[in-house]
Amino acid sequence: MRNYLLAFLLLSSLAVAQNSLADRLLVKLVEAEINLRVIGEFSENIVFLNRQTKDKNHFIYPAIISLKLVKENYSLKIIKEDKFLARDVVVLELKPNNRGPYWQFVIDKRTGSRLAYTQFSANNDILAEGSYSKIIKIIERTNPRLIRNIELEAKQKIFYRQIFAHLESPKGYIPVKIVSSTIGRDKSPALRISFFDGINTLVLLLILNDSKLPRNTETSQSIEINNHFLIAVGPVGKAALVNWLESIKKTPLNNIKENEFKSFLRGL
């Protein structure tokens, strides 16, 4: 019995140490994303949006990582230590506590810089990937990248509560931004509401009537509610997007008037 207890305590202490190392590695990664720049050659493909990167200075995806929300919504695990382009690296995995996409980052051990990444769906399909093929040097940024605010402004919180009270967002996601936008060739006015879980972003587009909705796909679903059209976009899978949109039927959006919608758009 004593041997079993010792083995259990040893495994527990190793797990705690591994989690602590993973936490510190994530902090180092986020600091490097803000303060350092990798100069070299890379490719990036956001598969689920069918989009190739246009920014040749750094990966554009994910746009931001929140330490607080990642720790709330993800389990961190160091997969392995390896070599990548002659550099010592660590592969860090972020698995969501709820069903959804997960990530693997190849992180330079010395600087914390992200040298490659892959985003997988819950079914292990690749949703996005990026990788350097050549690294010339890693330097400190003259102007560090800005840390975005991940909370709604006061007036946006009021409006959001008015139209989406009791909305059941996918678990772990919170509303972080509301901006005016347009959609389609006819540039129909829309509200773009972004939801964030620390690393993944979901987008809800709220559009006035007489808009043409895009075709539904695995990463984009649409619905009509009280002459308003809503489009949900994100990498969480068709079923999650459909359930999310269905839950909106229970919100006060059913009663919002067109003039209220337009008034808020003008105020943005």
Protein Blocks (a to p, Z undefined) as FASTA:
>chain_A
ZZmmmmmmmmmmmmmmmmmmmmmmmmmmmmmmmmpccddddddddfknopacfbfkbcfb
dfbdcfklmmmmpccddfbdcdeehiacdddddddfbgcddddddddfklopafbdcddd
fkopafbdcddfbdfbdcddfbacddddfbdcfklmmmmmmmmgoiacdehiacfbdcdd
dedjkopacddddddehjaccddddddehiacddddfkbccddeehiacddddjebjklm
mmmmmmmmmpmklmpcfklmmmmmmmZZ
